[in-house]
Amino acid sequence: MSWTLIALLLLPLAGSLVVAFLRGNDRTAKLVALAFALAELVIAVLAWVAYDPAGDRLQLTSSVEWIPAFGIHLSFGVDGIALVMIALIAFLVPVVIGGSWADKLPEGRSAGGFFALLLAMETGMVGVFAATDVFVFYVFFEAVLVPMYFLIGRFGGPNRQYAAMKFFLYSLLGGLVMLASVIGVYVAARDKLGSGTFDWATLVTVTRDLPLSTQIWLFLGFFIAFAIKAPLVPLHTWLPDAGAEAPVGAGVLLVGILDKIGTFGFLRYCLPLFPLASQELAPLVLVLAVAGVLYGSLLAVGQTDMKRFVAYTSIAHFGFIALGIFAFSSQAGAGAVLYMVNHGISTGMLFLVVGMVMARGGSRLIQDYGGMAKLTPVLGGLFFVAGLSSLALPGTNSFVSEFLVLIGSFPNQPVFTILAAIGMVLAALYILWLYQRVFQGPVRGTALVDAVGGPGAALDPERASVPDLNKRELAVLAPLVALILVLGFYPQPVLDVITPSVGATLSEVGVTDPVAQEGK
């Protein structure tokens, strides 16, 4: 039994409890939260080192009997797909804590409460990706909603209560639909084995033999929950509201990690458990994926709110990920998983720099900004880097994953691939136009004009009261920039971990891999 995943689960939970008791001392609460998050990162690195890509499908496993009457075990383990997502969680949480260090919280709210919820979120997210018992997965899938609901509802923007409730109800509805399918697979296992089980590896061998009609119904229960979480069009409407009203740190985890539970669910549950239904319904999913790419891109172009802008770009990116998963190609699948990691890095950085702009201008509306590069050149430069990564410029991390998705999807799905490629052009449009409006041209916007001495005043950046990035903000963004460049030029170590698990998933689906065929 490996205790690595148990430590990854319990450490942030313990940190959350400790920080919650430090609500009267904000500075101490922040330091303790950061210490726990960094310790979690160290354990995640040890887990990465211990993982053998050529070894068993599930590694670092542990299992303890929980509810024996229903065959439920507290079982945990990781394949390469789960491991890279857990590593991303462990990386992003300390970045978020550093980025949220100086946030102004709503009146009556304490930093201790905020950071305690962040650490509780970390436990829930690790549990979702590490669970190998379907019932335990469901518990974490629902439990992770609670801290995010409070992060949005207590610490968010003016419409935070509406956004938090919409997020919670959409996700809860999806979870209840999935619960019906969870019960269905338990009954199927009981009928075939004589006793029910929720063990994922056992269920894979049971459900693959179910009739197509049964698989389709069970598939849809899981798929709807994951499509809401991802989110895919038309089940996406909660994300722009939640992303706009969430505090910046919570927004990073929302679009960078929490949404990936949906695409991870496609790979871990929908495809292996219901291979016939996955093949039968793949064209429908691909239609939704491409619709998401085009719809999210077009709406991003028209946004006036920077945080809603980031949310709509994420909808477009999730369309690419879904395309890579349901194209049934090892190359596209590996690209989709790498895209999940790279999206968390690039969009997480984009959300953070948007928050830094808002902290200086006092508004999230694009029209309230202009010419900021003259006042904050370093912030402008790093905003540009985040934007280039988001639009998948060659040399940045997202280019590799987007390229793999498109080149791997084309042999099986040429029409959908060509339509999705239009999203690359639209991405350049919406990212560069946002940068031009916020950072280029004359200084405009009430807060910025006042900061330089009023309309028509001679611009003196050194005397303007709009500070550029400080040392803490640079320290927060530096690791993200480093990963954007490193994974842009050398993604192979991550692909080496991902690819065997993607290949095993395709083998369970029983489809012919076009890349493997070309290699013969």
Wavefront OBJ file of the C-alpha trace (Angstrom):
o trace
v 0.000 0.000 0.000
v 1.347 3.396 -0.993
v 0.787 6.299 1.365
v 1.731 8.962 -1.169
v -1.806 9.642 -2.360
v -3.151 9.423 1.192
v -0.685 12.150 2.172
v -1.715 14.232 -0.834
v -5.332 13.952 0.313
v -4.887 14.537 4.024
v -2.222 17.256 4.047
v -4.311 20.072 2.518
v -7.313 18.959 4.584
v -5.235 19.296 7.749
v -3.968 22.648 6.499
v -7.540 23.797 5.909
v -8.506 22.981 9.496
v -5.437 24.713 10.924
v -5.921 27.841 8.820
v -9.624 27.975 9.715
v -8.635 28.341 13.370
v -6.338 31.274 12.507
v -9.090 33.531 11.206
v -8.166 36.302 13.650
v -4.598 36.553 12.329
v -4.593 37.030 8.564
v -0.829 37.105 8.043
v -0.248 33.907 10.009
v -3.129 32.239 8.171
v -1.581 33.129 4.819
v 1.863 31.856 5.822
v 0.496 28.586 7.181
v -1.634 28.047 4.063
v 1.374 28.647 1.815
v 3.511 26.261 3.892
v 0.950 23.462 3.558
v 0.566 24.119 -0.175
v 4.320 23.978 -0.751
v 4.576 20.757 1.280
v 1.848 19.319 -0.957
v 3.894 20.287 -4.004
v 6.924 18.443 -2.625
v 4.871 15.265 -2.115
v 3.462 15.591 -5.640
v 7.016 15.740 -6.992
v 7.850 12.565 -5.041
v 4.767 10.895 -6.523
v 5.897 11.895 -10.019
v 9.347 10.428 -9.395
v 7.865 7.206 -8.002
v 5.528 6.704 -10.962
v 6.753 4.336 -13.698
v 5.150 5.077 -17.111
v 6.020 1.547 -18.238
v 4.550 -0.051 -15.117
v 1.046 -1.071 -14.096
v -1.983 0.880 -15.321
v -2.799 2.105 -11.793
v 0.078 2.845 -9.453
v 0.621 4.280 -5.942
v -2.508 2.364 -4.994
v -4.114 2.004 -1.579
v -7.445 0.550 -0.511
v -9.313 0.389 2.777
v -12.733 -1.183 3.251
v -15.363 1.498 3.899
v -18.925 0.155 3.467
v -18.581 -3.621 3.033
v -22.321 -4.225 2.585
v -22.124 -2.413 -0.760
v -18.572 -3.348 -1.711
v -17.337 0.232 -1.268
v -13.657 0.807 -0.561
v -11.622 3.943 -0.009
v -9.482 3.070 -3.011
v -6.993 5.409 -4.621
v -4.453 5.135 -7.417
v -3.211 7.048 -10.433
v -2.504 6.451 -14.067
v -0.533 8.946 -16.129
v -3.602 11.077 -16.842
v -4.541 11.431 -13.167
v -0.925 11.996 -12.148
v -0.377 15.013 -14.396
v -3.624 16.569 -13.168
v -2.673 16.076 -9.515
v 0.734 17.594 -10.271
v -1.024 20.574 -11.858
v -3.191 21.008 -8.745
v -0.161 20.908 -6.466
v 1.584 23.487 -8.673
v -1.317 25.911 -9.049
v -2.516 26.090 -5.434
v 0.630 27.804 -4.031
v 0.599 30.092 -7.079
v -3.013 31.001 -6.295
v -2.196 31.598 -2.636
v 0.643 33.931 -3.626
v -1.541 35.667 -6.188
v -4.341 36.180 -3.642
v -2.027 37.409 -0.885
v -3.014 41.091 -1.116
v -6.607 40.684 -2.331
v -9.195 42.978 -0.799
v -11.887 40.755 0.651
v -15.536 41.736 1.122
v -16.290 43.401 4.430
v -16.595 40.944 7.278
v -14.655 38.192 5.485
v -11.300 36.941 6.768
v -8.238 35.762 4.873
v -8.197 32.677 7.102
v -11.601 31.606 5.840
v -10.623 32.231 2.229
v -7.375 30.256 2.354
v -8.960 27.457 4.391
v -11.500 27.006 1.590
v -8.708 26.965 -1.023
v -6.954 24.123 0.820
v -10.243 22.247 1.247
v -10.719 22.602 -2.508
v -7.297 21.063 -3.041
v -8.250 17.976 -1.050
v -11.457 17.558 -3.034
v -9.753 17.961 -6.396
v -6.994 15.475 -5.566
v -9.655 13.023 -4.387
v -11.563 13.261 -7.667
v -8.515 12.430 -9.769
v -7.113 9.784 -7.410
v -10.272 7.784 -6.624
v -10.457 4.302 -8.146
v -13.763 3.401 -6.508
v -16.648 4.858 -8.537
v -18.708 5.648 -5.436
v -15.773 7.423 -3.786
v -15.260 9.353 -7.007
v -18.900 10.421 -6.874
v -18.527 11.577 -3.261
v -15.531 13.763 -4.126
v -17.241 14.938 -7.333
v -20.069 16.377 -5.236
v -18.003 17.406 -2.202
v -15.700 19.648 -4.234
v -18.717 21.850 -5.035
v -19.034 23.021 -1.432
v -15.786 24.999 -0.990
v -16.112 26.512 -4.473
v -19.697 27.546 -3.720
v -18.523 29.411 -0.614
v -15.477 30.882 -2.363
v -17.759 32.420 -4.980
v -20.725 33.175 -2.704
v -18.780 34.759 0.170
v -15.719 36.256 -1.486
v -16.841 37.010 -5.048
v -18.110 40.042 -6.937
v -21.381 42.011 -6.746
v -23.526 39.184 -8.190
v -21.736 36.469 -6.254
v -24.821 34.880 -4.687
v -26.534 34.392 -8.051
v -23.362 33.022 -9.679
v -22.620 30.676 -6.763
v -26.135 29.271 -6.728
v -26.173 28.800 -10.506
v -22.841 26.990 -10.360
v -24.019 24.778 -7.518
v -27.393 23.876 -9.041
v -25.968 23.029 -12.465
v -23.259 20.827 -10.951
v -25.608 19.239 -8.434
v -28.103 18.380 -11.173
v -25.343 16.748 -13.209
v -24.209 14.818 -10.165
v -27.698 13.483 -9.473
v -28.016 12.294 -13.057
v -24.646 10.591 -12.735
v -25.738 8.938 -9.476
v -28.413 7.051 -11.400
v -25.723 5.634 -13.687
v -23.445 4.862 -10.724
v -26.256 2.760 -9.267
v -26.776 1.220 -12.710
v -23.205 -0.021 -13.023
v -23.398 -1.424 -9.476
v -26.519 -3.399 -10.399
v -24.861 -4.622 -13.612
v -21.869 -5.865 -11.615
v -24.136 -7.598 -9.089
v -26.065 -9.355 -11.826
v -22.899 -10.640 -13.489
v -20.643 -11.296 -10.487
v -23.197 -12.211 -7.850
v -22.173 -9.295 -5.631
v -22.097 -5.592 -6.324
v -18.899 -3.587 -6.545
v -17.826 -0.056 -7.310
v -14.214 -0.965 -8.093
v -13.305 0.795 -11.342
v -11.013 -1.912 -12.721
v -13.636 -4.610 -12.092
v -16.440 -2.530 -13.585
v -14.447 -2.037 -16.802
v -14.549 -5.790 -17.372
v -18.277 -5.960 -16.550
v -19.888 -3.032 -18.342
v -18.102 -3.524 -21.673
v -20.279 -6.605 -22.282
v -23.581 -4.832 -21.652
v -25.983 -4.387 -24.607
v -25.569 -1.187 -26.610
v -28.892 0.260 -25.476
v -27.996 -0.233 -21.809
v -24.552 1.241 -22.340
v -26.037 4.324 -24.002
v -28.324 5.066 -21.058
v -25.555 4.560 -18.511
v -23.103 6.531 -20.664
v -25.507 9.479 -20.844
v -25.779 9.638 -17.051
v -22.026 10.066 -16.699
v -21.682 12.187 -19.841
v -24.253 14.810 -18.846
v -22.535 15.340 -15.497
v -19.125 15.644 -17.149
v -20.413 17.832 -19.995
v -21.811 20.279 -17.423
v -18.556 20.286 -15.501
v -16.307 20.663 -18.568
v -18.461 22.563 -19.775
v -19.623 21.735 -23.285
v -22.139 23.842 -25.205
v -25.113 24.088 -24.485
v -24.491 23.165 -20.815
v -21.955 25.957 -20.352
v -24.036 28.919 -19.184
v -22.988 28.673 -15.529
v -19.289 29.233 -16.305
v -19.322 32.877 -17.529
v -21.293 33.930 -14.440
v -19.181 31.898 -12.026
v -15.912 32.961 -13.656
v -16.906 36.639 -13.644
v -17.992 36.725 -9.997
v -15.401 34.378 -8.469
v -12.418 35.974 -6.735
v -9.378 35.749 -8.978
v -7.694 32.916 -7.056
v -10.855 30.812 -7.036
v -11.335 31.609 -10.730
v -7.901 30.177 -11.520
v -8.831 26.881 -9.840
v -12.290 26.939 -11.412
v -11.129 27.205 -15.042
v -7.699 25.664 -14.494
v -8.617 22.526 -12.532
v -12.267 22.080 -11.583
v -13.533 22.120 -15.172
v -11.012 19.398 -16.071
v -12.958 16.957 -13.909
v -15.371 16.768 -16.842
v -12.801 15.952 -19.510
v -11.008 13.590 -17.117
v -14.350 11.860 -16.548
v -14.734 11.283 -20.282
v -11.383 9.479 -20.327
v -11.621 7.574 -17.043
v -15.299 6.612 -17.008
v -17.234 7.212 -20.234
v -14.797 5.569 -22.662
v -13.583 2.486 -20.739
v -16.875 1.650 -19.001
v -19.083 2.111 -22.081
v -16.963 1.496 -25.188
v -19.857 0.683 -27.543
v -21.851 3.731 -26.456
v -18.745 5.930 -26.752
v -18.287 4.935 -30.387
v -21.995 5.244 -31.153
v -22.383 8.713 -29.635
v -18.976 10.126 -30.615
v -20.378 12.078 -33.615
v -22.819 13.896 -31.301
v -20.031 14.755 -28.862
v -17.847 16.013 -31.708
v -20.646 18.308 -32.881
v -20.857 19.769 -29.360
v -17.058 20.072 -29.182
v -16.711 21.987 -32.442
v -19.757 24.113 -31.584
v -18.003 25.006 -28.330
v -14.800 26.001 -30.131
v -16.599 28.352 -32.517
v -19.256 29.620 -30.113
v -16.817 30.293 -27.264
v -14.393 32.049 -29.612
v -17.037 34.291 -31.175
v -18.509 35.283 -27.826
v -15.044 35.967 -26.416
v -14.518 38.519 -29.196
v -17.629 40.416 -28.123
v -17.047 40.495 -24.367
v -16.788 43.771 -22.438
v -15.876 42.091 -19.110
v -12.336 40.707 -18.854
v -13.240 37.875 -16.476
v -16.157 36.750 -18.643
v -13.743 36.949 -21.571
v -11.445 34.393 -19.909
v -14.434 32.133 -19.200
v -15.516 32.128 -22.853
v -11.990 31.391 -24.067
v -12.052 28.361 -21.760
v -15.266 27.112 -23.370
v -13.477 27.241 -26.731
v -10.448 25.411 -25.358
v -12.578 22.658 -23.835
v -14.026 22.063 -27.286
v -10.514 21.233 -28.509
v -9.997 18.856 -25.590
v -13.267 17.022 -26.245
v -12.372 16.773 -29.950
v -9.066 15.126 -29.066
v -10.717 12.639 -26.706
v -13.532 11.505 -29.013
v -11.421 11.391 -32.176
v -10.139 8.024 -30.842
v -6.502 8.568 -31.792
v -3.566 8.111 -29.432
v -1.954 11.249 -30.800
v -5.106 13.332 -30.356
v -5.797 11.785 -26.952
v -2.302 12.548 -25.688
v -2.691 16.068 -27.070
v -6.031 16.449 -25.263
v -4.543 15.455 -21.902
v -1.542 17.710 -22.468
v -4.044 20.440 -23.413
v -5.730 19.939 -20.028
v -2.412 20.643 -18.325
v -1.411 23.522 -20.587
v -4.811 25.174 -20.378
v -4.511 25.198 -16.603
v -1.158 26.949 -16.889
v -1.935 29.480 -19.628
v -5.506 30.345 -18.598
v -4.488 30.349 -14.951
v -1.829 32.939 -15.765
v -4.285 34.908 -17.912
v -6.771 35.009 -15.033
v -4.039 36.164 -12.639
v -2.808 38.998 -14.875
v -6.407 40.100 -15.453
v -6.733 40.273 -11.664
v -3.566 42.371 -11.466
v -4.960 44.763 -14.068
v -8.203 45.027 -12.107
v -6.305 45.720 -8.885
v -4.744 48.766 -10.553
v -7.710 50.053 -12.527
v -10.515 49.201 -10.136
v -12.731 47.729 -12.872
v -13.107 44.545 -14.859
v -14.655 46.320 -17.881
v -12.399 46.492 -20.934
v -13.665 49.986 -21.841
v -12.200 51.360 -18.602
v -8.653 50.702 -19.772
v -6.234 51.812 -22.427
v -2.532 52.520 -22.758
v -1.581 50.548 -19.642
v 1.660 49.365 -21.249
v 2.921 52.944 -20.882
v 2.305 52.821 -17.132
v 2.998 49.143 -16.373
v 5.311 47.759 -19.064
v 6.238 44.594 -17.146
v 2.584 43.744 -16.490
v 1.865 44.476 -20.145
v 4.646 42.145 -21.260
v 3.542 39.265 -19.033
v -0.094 39.786 -20.039
v 1.087 39.433 -23.632
v 2.962 36.208 -22.797
v -0.171 34.752 -21.187
v -2.179 35.766 -24.246
v 0.296 34.218 -26.686
v 0.203 30.977 -24.718
v -3.600 31.011 -24.764
v -3.704 31.473 -28.552
v -1.163 28.641 -28.955
v 1.737 30.530 -30.508
v 4.552 28.158 -31.586
v 7.148 28.051 -28.834
v 4.550 28.208 -26.082
v 3.095 25.253 -24.215
v -0.395 25.317 -25.751
v 0.892 25.047 -29.321
v 2.168 21.496 -28.816
v -1.099 20.227 -27.357
v -3.307 21.998 -29.915
v -1.144 20.748 -32.776
v -1.326 17.158 -31.477
v -5.110 17.359 -31.159
v -5.552 18.641 -34.710
v -3.020 16.382 -36.440
v -4.230 13.348 -34.466
v -7.930 14.050 -35.091
v -7.654 14.678 -38.826
v -7.287 11.030 -40.012
v -10.520 9.976 -38.278
v -12.476 13.239 -38.255
v -11.267 15.560 -41.043
v -14.411 17.731 -41.220
v -14.606 18.362 -37.480
v -10.862 19.025 -37.378
v -11.015 21.634 -40.142
v -13.934 23.403 -38.449
v -12.121 23.400 -35.104
v -9.003 24.834 -36.744
v -10.995 27.999 -37.451
v -10.903 28.512 -33.674
v -7.137 29.030 -33.908
v -7.692 32.079 -36.117
v -10.413 33.401 -33.834
v -8.141 32.911 -30.811
v -5.548 35.223 -32.341
v -8.313 37.752 -32.958
v -9.806 37.812 -29.466
v -6.511 37.689 -27.570
v -4.714 40.365 -29.565
v -7.767 42.623 -29.648
v -8.074 42.436 -25.862
v -4.396 43.273 -25.464
v -4.684 46.170 -27.907
v -7.682 47.674 -26.111
v -6.263 47.350 -22.593
v -2.555 48.047 -23.065
v -2.080 49.972 -26.302
v -3.197 53.393 -27.537
v -3.716 56.495 -25.401
v -4.216 56.210 -21.661
v -7.950 56.154 -20.996
v -10.370 55.186 -18.235
v -11.151 57.354 -15.218
v -8.786 55.611 -12.796
v -5.842 55.580 -15.210
v -6.322 59.154 -16.451
v -6.524 60.427 -12.875
v -3.365 58.462 -12.043
v -1.343 60.373 -14.657
v -2.647 63.790 -13.620
v -5.857 64.160 -15.587
v -6.789 64.461 -19.277
v -4.074 65.882 -21.468
v -1.375 65.670 -18.790
v 2.170 64.880 -19.875
v 2.836 61.179 -19.263
v 5.559 60.460 -16.722
v 5.448 56.741 -15.846
v 7.747 57.232 -12.868
v 5.368 59.736 -11.280
v 2.113 58.080 -12.273
v 0.326 56.429 -9.341
v -0.228 53.134 -11.172
v 2.504 50.775 -9.932
v 3.994 48.074 -12.085
v 4.366 44.521 -10.812
v 5.935 44.159 -7.384
v 8.291 41.389 -6.273
v 5.495 39.170 -4.951
v 3.556 39.385 -8.204
v 6.683 38.646 -10.228
v 7.401 35.629 -8.024
v 3.849 34.371 -8.629
v 4.029 34.719 -12.418
v 7.640 33.574 -12.944
v 6.955 29.808 -12.492
v 4.040 30.036 -14.937
v 6.190 31.752 -17.564
v 8.897 29.136 -17.035
v 6.460 26.265 -17.624
v 4.968 27.981 -20.676
v 8.420 28.110 -22.260
v 9.729 24.738 -21.054
v 6.644 22.805 -22.156
v 6.597 24.803 -25.373
v 10.050 23.550 -26.355
v 10.323 20.252 -24.475
v 6.998 18.599 -23.528
v 8.354 15.060 -23.871
v 8.648 14.239 -20.113
v 4.943 14.974 -19.655
v 3.964 13.143 -22.857
v 5.976 10.112 -21.717
v 3.737 9.898 -18.632
v 0.497 10.557 -20.516
v 0.852 8.439 -23.656
v 0.781 4.884 -22.159
v -2.420 5.660 -20.229
v -4.074 7.144 -23.321
v -3.092 4.046 -25.298
v -4.559 1.795 -22.608
v -7.815 3.786 -22.690
v -8.111 3.414 -26.465
v -7.425 -0.297 -26.126
v -10.322 -0.571 -23.668
v -12.596 1.239 -26.124
v -11.583 -1.226 -28.818
v -11.002 1.255 -31.641
v -8.322 1.200 -34.315
v -5.687 3.849 -33.707
v -4.882 5.571 -37.033
v -1.455 6.601 -35.776
v -0.586 3.002 -34.912
v -1.817 1.894 -38.328
v 0.412 4.424 -40.073
v 3.392 3.132 -38.123
v 2.979 -0.417 -39.447
l 1 2 3 4 5 6 7 8 9 10 11 12 13 14 15 16 17 18 19 20 21 22 23 24 25 26 27 28 29 30 31 32 33 34 35 36 37 38 39 40 41 42 43 44 45 46 47 48 49 50 51 52 53 54 55 56 57 58 59 60 61 62 63 64 65 66 67 68 69 70 71 72 73 74 75 76 77 78 79 80 81 82 83 84 85 86 87 88 89 90 91 92 93 94 95 96 97 98 99 100 101 102 103 104 105 106 107 108 109 110 111 112 113 114 115 116 117 118 119 120 121 122 123 124 125 126 127 128 129 130 131 132 133 134 135 136 137 138 139 140 141 142 143 144 145 146 147 148 149 150 151 152 153 154 155 156 157 158 159 160 161 162 163 164 165 166 167 168 169 170 171 172 173 174 175 176 177 178 179 180 181 182 183 184 185 186 187 188 189 190 191 192 193 194 195 196 197 198 199 200 201 202 203 204 205 206 207 208 209 210 211 212 213 214 215 216 217 218 219 220 221 222 223 224 225 226 227 228 229 230 231 232 233 234 235 236 237 238 239 240 241 242 243 244 245 246 247 248 249 250 251 252 253 254 255 256 257 258 259 260 261 262 263 264 265 266 267 268 269 270 271 272 273 274 275 276 277 278 279 280 281 282 283 284 285 286 287 288 289 290 291 292 293 294 295 296 297 298 299 300 301 302 303 304 305 306 307 308 309 310 311 312 313 314 315 316 317 318 319 320 321 322 323 324 325 326 327 328 329 330 331 332 333 334 335 336 337 338 339 340 341 342 343 344 345 346 347 348 349 350 351 352 353 354 355 356 357 358 359 360 361 362 363 364 365 366 367 368 369 370 371 372 373 374 375 376 377 378 379 380 381 382 383 384 385 386 387 388 389 390 391 392 393 394 395 396 397 398 399 400 401 402 403 404 405 406 407 408 409 410 411 412 413 414 415 416 417 418 419 420 421 422 423 424 425 426 427 428 429 430 431 432 433 434 435 436 437 438 439 440 441 442 443 444 445 446 447 448 449 450 451 452 453 454 455 456 457 458 459 460 461 462 463 464 465 466 467 468 469 470 471 472 473 474 475 476 477 478 479 480 481 482 483 484 485 486 487 488 489 490 491 492 493 494 495 496 497 498 499 500 501 502 503 504 505 506 507 508 509 510 511 512 513 514 515 516 517 518 519 520
